[in-house]
Amino acid sequence: MTLALIDFSIGLDLFPLVAALLAAVTCGVLGNFLVLRRLSLMGDAISHSVLPGLVIGFIVAGSRSPTAMFIGAAVAGVATVGLVELVKSLGRVEPGAAMGVVFSVLFALGVLVLESGSARDAHFDAECVLQGQLETLVWFSAPDSVSGLLSADTIEAVPRQVWSLAVIAVASFAFVIVLFKELRIAAFDPALATAQGFSATAMHYALMILVAAATVASFEAVGSILVIAMLVCPGATARLLADRLGGQIAWSVAIAVATAIGGYIAASVVPAAFGGEPVRAAGAMTVVGGGLLCVGLVFSPSQGFVARRLRRRRLARTVALEDSLVLVLRAESLGRSVDRTQLAESLPGRDILAAIREGQRTGLLELDRGTVRLTPAGRTRADDQIERNRSWSRYLVDEVGVPADHVPGTAEQLEHIRVGDSANEPSLERPSS
Protein backbone atom coordinates (compact mmCIF):
# COMPACT_ATOMS: atom_id res chain seq x y z
CA MET A 1 0.00 0.00 0.00
CA THR A 2 1.56 3.24 -1.12
CA LEU A 3 1.29 6.19 1.25
CA ALA A 4 -0.40 9.25 -0.24
CA LEU A 5 -1.68 12.14 1.86
CA ILE A 6 -1.42 15.57 0.25
CA ASP A 7 1.45 14.23 -1.87
CA PHE A 8 3.17 12.91 1.27
CA SER A 9 6.39 11.07 0.50
CA ILE A 10 8.16 8.87 3.04
CA GLY A 11 11.56 9.70 1.65
CA LEU A 12 11.08 13.44 1.33
CA ASP A 13 8.65 14.30 4.13
CA LEU A 14 8.83 11.74 6.93
CA PHE A 15 11.99 12.81 8.72
CA PRO A 16 11.51 16.57 8.22
CA LEU A 17 7.99 16.30 9.64
CA VAL A 18 9.12 14.12 12.56
CA ALA A 19 11.94 16.54 13.36
CA ALA A 20 9.55 19.50 13.23
CA LEU A 21 7.04 17.72 15.49
CA LEU A 22 9.70 16.78 18.05
CA ALA A 23 11.15 20.30 18.12
CA ALA A 24 7.73 21.97 18.35
CA VAL A 25 6.36 19.71 21.08
CA THR A 26 9.55 19.76 23.18
CA CYS A 27 9.92 23.53 23.03
CA GLY A 28 6.17 23.96 23.52
CA VAL A 29 6.08 21.92 26.73
CA LEU A 30 9.11 23.65 28.26
CA GLY A 31 7.89 27.03 27.03
CA ASN A 32 4.87 26.84 29.34
CA PHE A 33 7.12 27.38 32.34
CA LEU A 34 9.01 30.19 30.62
CA VAL A 35 5.72 31.96 29.92
CA LEU A 36 4.54 31.48 33.52
CA ARG A 37 7.84 32.77 34.91
CA ARG A 38 7.95 35.66 32.41
CA LEU A 39 11.17 34.35 30.87
CA SER A 40 9.97 33.99 27.28
CA LEU A 41 13.00 35.90 26.01
CA MET A 42 15.29 33.11 27.27
CA GLY A 43 14.77 31.10 24.07
CA ASP A 44 15.80 34.11 21.99
CA ALA A 45 18.82 34.66 24.23
CA ILE A 46 20.02 31.06 23.95
CA SER A 47 19.43 30.84 20.20
CA HIS A 48 21.66 33.89 19.68
CA SER A 49 24.31 33.05 22.24
CA VAL A 50 25.05 29.57 20.84
CA LEU A 51 27.01 31.20 18.02
CA PRO A 52 30.27 31.49 19.99
CA GLY A 53 29.82 27.87 21.08
CA LEU A 54 29.44 26.74 17.48
CA VAL A 55 32.49 28.72 16.39
CA ILE A 56 34.66 27.50 19.28
CA GLY A 57 33.52 23.92 18.59
CA PHE A 58 34.67 24.36 15.00
CA ILE A 59 38.04 25.76 16.10
CA VAL A 60 38.65 22.93 18.60
CA ALA A 61 37.64 20.15 16.21
CA GLY A 62 39.25 21.76 13.16
CA SER A 63 36.16 20.91 11.11
CA ARG A 64 32.40 21.19 11.23
CA SER A 65 32.09 18.03 13.29
CA PRO A 66 28.43 17.71 14.41
CA THR A 67 29.42 16.30 17.80
CA ALA A 68 31.97 19.03 18.58
CA MET A 69 29.69 21.82 17.46
CA PHE A 70 26.74 20.40 19.38
CA ILE A 71 28.82 20.22 22.56
CA GLY A 72 30.10 23.76 22.01
CA ALA A 73 26.57 25.07 21.46
CA ALA A 74 25.26 23.21 24.52
CA VAL A 75 28.01 24.66 26.71
CA ALA A 76 27.25 28.15 25.38
CA GLY A 77 23.54 27.67 26.09
CA VAL A 78 24.14 26.59 29.68
CA ALA A 79 26.64 29.45 30.12
CA THR A 80 23.97 31.86 28.92
CA VAL A 81 21.59 30.69 31.65
CA GLY A 82 24.28 31.07 34.31
CA LEU A 83 25.34 34.52 33.09
CA VAL A 84 21.74 35.75 33.01
CA GLU A 85 21.26 34.69 36.63
CA LEU A 86 24.59 36.29 37.57
CA VAL A 87 23.67 39.62 35.94
CA LYS A 88 20.25 39.53 37.59
CA SER A 89 21.66 38.93 41.06
CA LEU A 90 24.69 41.23 40.87
CA GLY A 91 23.17 44.03 38.83
CA ARG A 92 19.69 43.78 40.35
CA VAL A 93 18.07 44.27 36.95
CA GLU A 94 14.89 42.71 35.60
CA PRO A 95 15.16 39.36 33.76
CA GLY A 96 14.42 40.86 30.34
CA ALA A 97 17.25 43.35 30.63
CA ALA A 98 19.67 40.68 31.87
CA MET A 99 18.84 38.36 28.99
CA GLY A 100 19.13 41.17 26.47
CA VAL A 101 22.57 42.16 27.73
CA VAL A 102 23.92 38.59 27.87
CA PHE A 103 22.78 37.39 24.47
CA SER A 104 23.87 40.64 22.78
CA VAL A 105 27.38 40.37 24.24
CA LEU A 106 27.71 36.64 23.49
CA PHE A 107 26.39 37.03 19.96
CA ALA A 108 28.86 39.87 19.34
CA LEU A 109 31.62 37.69 20.79
CA GLY A 110 30.66 34.91 18.39
CA VAL A 111 30.86 37.30 15.43
CA LEU A 112 34.30 38.52 16.55
CA VAL A 113 35.62 34.97 16.91
CA LEU A 114 34.06 34.03 13.58
CA GLU A 115 35.98 36.85 11.91
CA SER A 116 39.26 35.69 13.39
CA GLY A 117 41.73 33.88 11.18
CA SER A 118 41.21 30.43 12.65
CA ALA A 119 37.44 30.49 12.13
CA ARG A 120 37.14 32.14 8.72
CA ASP A 121 36.71 28.75 7.05
CA ALA A 122 33.65 27.86 9.13
CA HIS A 123 31.29 29.13 6.40
CA PHE A 124 28.14 29.40 8.51
CA ASP A 125 25.03 29.76 6.38
CA ALA A 126 22.90 32.58 7.78
CA GLU A 127 19.76 31.18 6.13
CA CYS A 128 20.40 27.80 7.75
CA VAL A 129 20.86 29.45 11.13
CA LEU A 130 17.54 31.29 10.79
CA GLN A 131 15.36 28.63 9.18
CA GLY A 132 17.24 25.38 9.78
CA GLN A 133 17.67 22.61 7.26
CA LEU A 134 14.53 20.51 7.51
CA GLU A 135 14.41 20.06 3.76
CA THR A 136 17.82 18.30 3.78
CA LEU A 137 16.65 15.46 6.04
CA VAL A 138 15.91 13.25 3.05
CA TRP A 139 15.60 9.47 3.32
CA PHE A 140 17.14 8.36 0.02
CA SER A 141 16.54 4.65 0.60
CA ALA A 142 12.96 5.05 1.85
CA PRO A 143 10.55 2.16 1.20
CA ASP A 144 7.39 2.75 -0.76
CA SER A 145 5.10 0.94 1.67
CA VAL A 146 4.22 0.97 5.37
CA SER A 147 5.63 -2.51 5.90
CA GLY A 148 9.02 -1.25 4.84
CA LEU A 149 9.07 1.17 7.78
CA LEU A 150 9.38 -1.78 10.16
CA SER A 151 12.60 -3.12 8.62
CA ALA A 152 15.96 -3.13 10.41
CA ASP A 153 17.37 -0.56 7.99
CA THR A 154 14.98 2.09 9.26
CA ILE A 155 16.92 2.80 12.48
CA GLU A 156 20.15 3.28 10.55
CA ALA A 157 18.42 5.70 8.18
CA VAL A 158 17.17 8.04 10.92
CA PRO A 159 19.12 11.33 10.71
CA ARG A 160 21.25 12.40 13.63
CA GLN A 161 19.11 15.52 14.18
CA VAL A 162 16.00 13.39 14.69
CA TRP A 163 17.78 11.21 17.27
CA SER A 164 19.00 14.28 19.16
CA LEU A 165 15.50 15.78 19.22
CA ALA A 166 13.97 12.46 20.29
CA VAL A 167 16.36 12.13 23.25
CA ILE A 168 15.70 15.71 24.39
CA ALA A 169 11.94 15.22 23.94
CA VAL A 170 11.93 12.11 26.13
CA ALA A 171 14.07 13.85 28.78
CA SER A 172 11.83 16.93 28.76
CA PHE A 173 8.59 14.98 29.11
CA ALA A 174 10.07 12.81 31.85
CA PHE A 175 11.26 15.94 33.68
CA VAL A 176 7.84 17.61 33.51
CA ILE A 177 5.88 14.46 34.44
CA VAL A 178 8.09 13.40 37.36
CA LEU A 179 8.55 16.90 38.81
CA PHE A 180 5.20 18.39 37.81
CA LYS A 181 4.19 19.34 41.36
CA GLU A 182 7.57 20.88 42.15
CA LEU A 183 7.68 22.79 38.86
CA ARG A 184 4.18 24.13 39.44
CA ILE A 185 4.94 25.38 42.93
CA ALA A 186 8.31 26.84 41.95
CA ALA A 187 6.72 28.67 39.01
CA PHE A 188 3.97 30.31 41.06
CA ASP A 189 5.49 30.62 44.54
CA PRO A 190 9.27 30.02 44.93
CA ALA A 191 9.11 30.83 48.65
CA LEU A 192 6.52 28.09 49.22
CA ALA A 193 8.70 25.66 47.26
CA THR A 194 11.62 26.36 49.57
CA ALA A 195 9.36 25.99 52.62
CA GLN A 196 8.26 22.56 51.40
CA GLY A 197 11.83 21.32 51.31
CA PHE A 198 13.01 21.59 47.71
CA SER A 199 15.02 24.34 46.10
CA ALA A 200 13.21 26.60 43.67
CA THR A 201 16.62 27.75 42.42
CA ALA A 202 17.65 24.17 41.60
CA MET A 203 14.37 23.63 39.75
CA HIS A 204 14.97 26.83 37.80
CA TYR A 205 18.47 25.79 36.73
CA ALA A 206 17.30 22.28 35.79
CA LEU A 207 14.55 23.80 33.66
CA MET A 208 16.94 26.25 32.03
CA ILE A 209 19.44 23.50 31.23
CA LEU A 210 16.69 21.54 29.48
CA VAL A 211 15.59 24.66 27.62
CA ALA A 212 19.19 25.19 26.49
CA ALA A 213 19.47 21.55 25.40
CA ALA A 214 16.16 21.70 23.52
CA THR A 215 17.19 24.95 21.84
CA VAL A 216 20.54 23.56 20.72
CA ALA A 217 19.03 20.25 19.56
CA SER A 218 16.34 22.08 17.58
CA PHE A 219 18.70 24.76 16.28
CA GLU A 220 20.29 22.76 13.47
CA ALA A 221 17.08 21.15 12.23
CA VAL A 222 14.53 23.97 12.40
CA GLY A 223 16.61 27.14 12.93
CA SER A 224 16.42 29.91 15.49
CA ILE A 225 13.17 31.49 14.24
CA LEU A 226 11.05 28.40 14.85
CA VAL A 227 12.80 27.61 18.15
CA ILE A 228 11.95 31.07 19.51
CA ALA A 229 8.37 30.83 18.24
CA MET A 230 7.79 27.36 19.72
CA LEU A 231 9.15 28.38 23.11
CA VAL A 232 6.57 31.18 23.26
CA CYS A 233 3.55 30.68 20.96
CA PRO A 234 2.15 27.29 22.14
CA GLY A 235 2.49 28.18 25.84
CA ALA A 236 1.12 31.70 25.39
CA THR A 237 -1.81 30.43 23.30
CA ALA A 238 -2.54 27.63 25.76
CA ARG A 239 -2.48 30.16 28.60
CA LEU A 240 -5.46 31.84 26.93
CA LEU A 241 -7.38 28.56 26.77
CA ALA A 242 -6.77 26.99 30.18
CA ASP A 243 -6.80 28.15 33.79
CA ARG A 244 -4.92 25.16 35.21
CA LEU A 245 -1.33 24.18 34.45
CA GLY A 246 -2.16 20.59 33.46
CA GLY A 247 -4.71 21.76 30.92
CA GLN A 248 -2.34 24.42 29.67
CA ILE A 249 0.39 21.85 28.98
CA ALA A 250 -2.07 19.58 27.17
CA TRP A 251 -3.28 22.50 25.04
CA SER A 252 0.32 23.54 24.28
CA VAL A 253 1.13 20.05 22.98
CA ALA A 254 -1.95 20.08 20.74
CA ILE A 255 -1.10 23.56 19.47
CA ALA A 256 2.53 22.58 18.82
CA VAL A 257 1.42 19.53 16.82
CA ALA A 258 -1.08 21.62 14.84
CA THR A 259 1.59 24.24 14.21
CA ALA A 260 4.15 21.73 12.94
CA ILE A 261 1.76 19.78 10.70
CA GLY A 262 -0.19 22.83 9.53
CA GLY A 263 2.96 24.81 8.78
CA TYR A 264 4.59 21.91 6.95
CA ILE A 265 1.56 21.46 4.70
CA ALA A 266 1.05 25.21 4.25
CA ALA A 267 4.65 25.65 3.11
CA SER A 268 3.84 23.91 -0.16
CA VAL A 269 0.04 24.07 -0.47
CA VAL A 270 -0.47 27.82 0.04
CA PRO A 271 2.21 29.02 -2.44
CA ALA A 272 0.99 26.44 -4.98
CA ALA A 273 -2.54 27.83 -4.70
CA PHE A 274 -1.20 31.19 -5.89
CA GLY A 275 1.08 29.73 -8.54
CA GLY A 276 4.27 30.15 -6.51
CA GLU A 277 7.11 27.91 -5.39
CA PRO A 278 7.14 26.15 -1.98
CA VAL A 279 8.65 28.13 0.91
CA ARG A 280 10.83 27.01 3.82
CA ALA A 281 8.82 24.84 6.20
CA ALA A 282 10.26 26.37 9.39
CA GLY A 283 9.14 29.85 8.38
CA ALA A 284 5.65 28.61 7.50
CA MET A 285 5.36 26.84 10.86
CA THR A 286 6.31 30.04 12.65
CA VAL A 287 3.60 31.93 10.77
CA VAL A 288 1.03 29.26 11.65
CA GLY A 289 2.06 29.44 15.32
CA GLY A 290 1.66 33.20 15.33
CA GLY A 291 -1.69 32.86 13.58
CA LEU A 292 -2.97 30.45 16.21
CA LEU A 293 -1.88 32.88 18.92
CA CYS A 294 -3.84 35.66 17.20
CA VAL A 295 -6.90 33.42 17.01
CA GLY A 296 -6.57 32.73 20.73
CA LEU A 297 -6.26 36.44 21.50
CA VAL A 298 -9.52 37.11 19.68
CA PHE A 299 -11.64 34.03 20.41
CA SER A 300 -10.39 32.66 23.74
CA PRO A 301 -13.54 31.78 25.75
CA SER A 302 -12.21 33.39 28.91
CA GLN A 303 -9.60 35.99 27.93
CA GLY A 304 -10.21 36.66 24.24
CA PHE A 305 -11.21 40.02 22.80
CA VAL A 306 -14.70 38.80 21.88
CA ALA A 307 -15.34 37.27 25.31
CA ARG A 308 -14.16 40.41 27.10
CA ARG A 309 -16.39 42.62 24.97
CA LEU A 310 -19.38 40.39 25.68
CA ARG A 311 -18.65 40.44 29.42
CA ARG A 312 -18.36 44.22 29.40
CA ARG A 313 -21.68 44.55 27.59
CA ARG A 314 -23.31 42.13 30.02
CA LEU A 315 -21.83 43.99 32.98
CA ALA A 316 -22.95 47.36 31.58
CA ARG A 317 -26.48 46.02 31.11
CA THR A 318 -26.50 44.65 34.68
CA VAL A 319 -25.29 47.97 36.11
CA ALA A 320 -27.94 49.89 34.16
CA LEU A 321 -30.65 47.49 35.35
CA GLU A 322 -29.62 47.68 39.01
CA ASP A 323 -29.40 51.48 38.93
CA SER A 324 -32.82 51.58 37.28
CA LEU A 325 -34.28 49.35 40.00
CA VAL A 326 -32.94 51.66 42.72
CA LEU A 327 -34.21 54.79 40.98
CA VAL A 328 -37.70 53.32 40.45
CA LEU A 329 -37.85 52.13 44.08
CA ARG A 330 -36.96 55.57 45.40
CA ALA A 331 -39.55 57.20 43.11
CA GLU A 332 -42.24 54.76 44.20
CA SER A 333 -41.42 55.40 47.87
CA LEU A 334 -42.24 59.07 47.19
CA GLY A 335 -45.47 58.17 45.41
CA ARG A 336 -44.16 59.00 41.97
CA SER A 337 -44.05 57.06 38.73
CA VAL A 338 -41.12 56.80 36.34
CA ASP A 339 -41.25 56.29 32.57
CA ARG A 340 -38.52 55.29 30.15
CA THR A 341 -37.65 58.86 29.20
CA GLN A 342 -37.15 59.88 32.84
CA LEU A 343 -34.95 56.86 33.45
CA ALA A 344 -32.79 57.74 30.44
CA GLU A 345 -32.47 61.35 31.61
CA SER A 346 -31.62 60.32 35.19
CA LEU A 347 -29.07 57.71 34.09
CA PRO A 348 -27.16 59.27 31.17
CA GLY A 349 -24.79 57.05 29.26
CA ARG A 350 -26.69 53.87 30.16
CA ASP A 351 -28.56 51.63 27.72
CA ILE A 352 -31.92 51.98 29.46
CA LEU A 353 -33.91 50.16 26.78
CA ALA A 354 -31.65 47.11 27.07
CA ALA A 355 -31.88 47.34 30.88
CA ILE A 356 -35.68 47.41 30.78
CA ARG A 357 -35.79 44.44 28.41
CA GLU A 358 -33.45 42.54 30.74
CA GLY A 359 -35.61 43.49 33.73
CA GLN A 360 -38.74 42.23 31.96
CA ARG A 361 -37.01 39.02 30.95
CA THR A 362 -35.85 38.29 34.50
CA GLY A 363 -39.17 39.32 36.09
CA LEU A 364 -37.79 42.37 37.91
CA LEU A 365 -39.57 45.12 35.97
CA GLU A 366 -42.95 45.65 34.35
CA LEU A 367 -43.78 48.16 31.63
CA ASP A 368 -47.32 49.59 31.77
CA ARG A 369 -48.07 52.13 29.03
CA GLY A 370 -44.56 53.49 29.18
CA THR A 371 -44.44 53.54 33.00
CA VAL A 372 -41.76 51.37 34.59
CA ARG A 373 -42.87 49.47 37.70
CA LEU A 374 -41.11 47.08 40.06
CA THR A 375 -42.26 43.52 40.60
CA PRO A 376 -41.96 42.06 44.11
CA ALA A 377 -38.71 40.37 43.01
CA GLY A 378 -37.47 43.67 41.60
CA ARG A 379 -38.26 45.48 44.85
CA THR A 380 -36.25 42.88 46.79
CA ARG A 381 -33.34 43.24 44.38
CA ALA A 382 -33.45 47.05 44.68
CA ASP A 383 -33.50 46.86 48.51
CA ASP A 384 -30.47 44.59 48.42
CA GLN A 385 -28.70 46.98 46.06
CA ILE A 386 -29.30 49.91 48.42
CA GLU A 387 -28.05 47.85 51.37
CA ARG A 388 -24.86 46.97 49.47
CA ASN A 389 -24.29 50.67 48.81
CA ARG A 390 -24.67 51.43 52.50
CA SER A 391 -22.32 48.60 53.47
CA TRP A 392 -19.64 49.77 51.10
CA SER A 393 -20.06 53.37 52.27
CA ARG A 394 -19.57 52.36 55.91
CA TYR A 395 -16.61 50.19 54.98
CA LEU A 396 -14.90 52.97 53.02
CA VAL A 397 -15.40 55.52 55.83
CA ASP A 398 -14.74 53.31 58.87
CA GLU A 399 -12.10 50.88 57.58
CA VAL A 400 -10.37 52.58 54.67
CA GLY A 401 -10.61 56.13 55.97
CA VAL A 402 -12.04 57.69 52.81
CA PRO A 403 -13.54 61.17 53.48
CA ALA A 404 -17.33 61.02 53.58
CA ASP A 405 -17.76 63.44 50.68
CA HIS A 406 -15.61 61.15 48.46
CA VAL A 407 -17.56 57.99 49.27
CA PRO A 408 -20.75 58.12 47.11
CA GLY A 409 -19.11 57.74 43.70
CA THR A 410 -16.83 54.89 44.79
CA ALA A 411 -19.62 53.11 46.69
CA GLU A 412 -21.87 53.28 43.62
CA GLN A 413 -19.18 51.52 41.59
CA LEU A 414 -18.49 48.87 44.22
CA GLU A 415 -22.13 48.07 44.93
CA HIS A 416 -22.41 46.25 41.59
CA ILE A 417 -19.66 43.78 42.54
CA ARG A 418 -20.86 40.81 44.50
CA VAL A 419 -19.61 37.43 45.68
CA GLY A 420 -20.46 34.68 43.20
CA ASP A 421 -19.47 36.46 39.99
CA SER A 422 -17.67 34.28 37.45
CA ALA A 423 -13.95 33.72 37.88
CA ASN A 424 -13.29 35.91 34.89
CA GLU A 425 -15.18 38.91 36.25
CA PRO A 426 -13.80 41.34 38.85
CA SER A 427 -15.02 40.22 42.25
CA LEU A 428 -14.69 41.66 45.75
CA GLU A 429 -15.96 40.39 49.07
CA ARG A 430 -18.78 42.66 50.22
CA PRO A 431 -18.17 43.95 53.76
CA SER A 432 -20.59 42.75 56.38
CA SER A 433 -23.15 45.13 57.78
Secondary structure, 3 states (H helix, E strand, C coil): CCCCCCCCCHHHHHHHHHHHHHHHHHHHHHHHHHHHCCCCHHHHHHHHHHHHHHHHHHHHHCCCCHHHHHHHHHHHHHHHHHHHHHHHHHHCCCHHHHHHHHHHHHHHHHHHHHCCHHHHHHCCCHHHHHHCCHHHCCCCCCCCCCHHHHCCHHHHHCCHHHHHHHHHHHHHHHHHHHCHHHHHHHHHCHHHHHHCCCCHHHHHHHHHHHHHHHHHHHHHHHHHHHHHHHHHHHHHHHHHHCCCHHHHHHHHHHHHHHHHHHHHHHHHHHHHHCCCCCCCHHHHHHHHHHHHHHHHHHHCCCCCHHHHHHHHHHHHHHHHHHHHHHHHHHHHHCCCCEEHHHHHHHCCCCCHHHHHHHHHHCCCEEEECCEEEECHHHHHHHHHHHHHHHHHHHHHHHHHCCCHHHHHHHHHHHCCCCCCCCCCCCCCCCCCC
